[in-house]
Amino acid sequence: MKLNKQQQLAIKNLYNRFLNQLDNKSYKQFRKRVHPEIGYATTGIINIHEIGLTFGIEPDGYTHT
């Protein structure tokens, strides 16, 4: 999924926040987990299975579970 700058910053913040709990420490692999939300092509969804949470990343960079 193509992310804008605000979404890229939000993904980087999530990565840094949960880095110690991730199985694979690679940012590139973490970034590949982002998929578009069904019905909202500009909103990204990332499932961080290691902590059991799914985050939505809005086009303005706002993240929510």
N, C-alpha and C positions, 0 to 999 in steps of 0.2 A: 504494500500500500504506500502511495506517495503521501508523505507528511509535510505540512508547512513548518515554518521555523518555530512557531509557538508549540506545536505538537512535538517536534523533535526535542525541544528543551524539556517538555513535560516527561517524555520517555526517558531522557537522560537523568532527570531528577528521580524517577521511579527506580531506575537501574541503580543509582547511587544509594538510594534509601534501602533497597533490599539486597544489595550485593552480597552481604555475608550469608544470606539464606539461600542463594541460588545454587543449583546443581552445576550449571555451566556458567562460568564467570565471564564469558565472551559477550561484549556489548553487541557485536554484530549478530550473534545468535539470539540475544534478548530482543533486539530490534525486529528480527524476522518473525517474532510471535505476534506482531500487530497485524490485525485484519480489519477490513471495513465492516462497520455495523450494517446489518441487513436493513435496507430501506433508507439508510443515511450514509451515503458514500463518503462524506467528508468527516465522519466521526470514526475514530479508530477504537478498536477493542483489543485489550491484551489480557490474557489469562495467565496469572503467575501461579502455577499449580503448586509450587513449593510452599506457598503461604496460604493457598486456598482462596485467593481473591481474584476477581475480574474487574478491571478498570476500563472505563470509557474515557476517551481523550477527545474533547470537543475541539473544533477548529481554532478556538481562541486559547487553547492550551489548558483549559480547566479539566481536571481529572476527577472522576467520581466512581464509586463502587456500585 
